């Protein structure tokens, strides 16, 4: 019974989460060796109903990063050498993906 409850909770609470969908997109569309940085300005209390928080307050976990194999850092996006930036900020970079709740993935041209 507990196993069924876990599966049901996962499907109803997490499966359609925009960050989970973004994670799947990253896995399918970005090279596994590409470095990704998640904007620390959007760290906070992460729950299954919070869609605007990108990472935990302690910068130890990012929901998007849990299902991808890329090297991921949670830190300032200023002067980063990462090839891709995940943030909620509108930046003057090449936008490659946007979620329904305005999480953006940008290609960081300065990393080339």
Secondary structure, 3 states (H helix, E strand, C coil): CHHHHHHHHHHHHHCCCHHHHHHHHHHHHCCCCCCEEEEHHHEECCCCCCCCCCEECCCCCCCHHHHCCCCEEEECCCCCCCCEEEECCCCCCEEEEECCCCCEEEECHHHC
